[in-house]
């Protein structure tokens, strides 16, 4: 039997992740809706489907442990979700908003990668091989999502920079009276 305090830590960490994932299930549709890029919106919709699977895997682990998944609030995810919501309230133009949302989403992914890495290691330590398999599957999906967001960011950030350059030119025309000012939509 593994050290009881290690088992309790493992359960606490799993509960934290479970709450984090359930918070994310609520936040991802809002992030998808705020995205102007169809590709980014689709990535959030796909990750929402994956996140529901992550919740199910965690529920499987809790069932194997004969424990309940509830009882802990993930303050880290709560803060990350609030920061994302603040970004989405800003008055950024499309590509700039998408860049901000991607940044918020990647912070979430890095947080989850750290959490799943921790519980996978604890599961290995306790000899919970079935748990390790389930947790590694989720960990790999989180890493793939982070990579997908990085790829999307390369294009979106370039578009955001072009938008910024266009706005600067418009402001210059406006100040000098040459041409009409235009705001990127």
NORSULHU-V714595 format. One line per field, one symbol per residue. phi: phi as a letter, one per 30 degrees, with the letter a starting at -180 (. if undefined). psi: psi as a letter, one per 30 degrees, with the letter a starting at -180 (. if undefined). burial: I if it has 24 or more other C-alpha atoms within 12 Angstrom, else O. A space follows every 50 residues. Layout:
phi=???
psi=???
burial=???
//
This chain:
phi=.deddddddedddddddddeddddeddeddddddddddddeddddddddd ddddeddddddddddhbcdcjbcddddeddddddddddddcddedddedd ddedddddddddedddddddddddedicdddeddddddeddddddedddd dddedddddddddddddddddddddcicicdbcdc
psi=klkeeeeeeeeeeeeeeeeeeeeeeeeeeeeeefkfkeeeeeeeeefeee eeeeeeeeeeeeeefhlkflgkkjeeeeeeeeeeeeefflhkldeeeeee eeeeeeeeeeeeeeeeeeeeeeeeefgieeeeeeeeeeeeeeeeeeeeee eeeeeeeeeeeeeeeeeeeeeeeeefgjlkkkkk.
burial=OOOOOOIOOIIIIIIIIIIIIIIIIIIIIIIIOIIIIOOIIIIIIOIIOI IIIIIOIIIOIIOOOOOOIOOOOIOIIIOIIIOIIOIIOOOIIIIIIIII IIIIIIIIIIIIIOIIIIIIIIIOOIOOOOIIOIIIIIIIIIIOIIOIII OIIOOIIOIIOOIIOOOOOOOOOOOOOOOOOOOOO
//
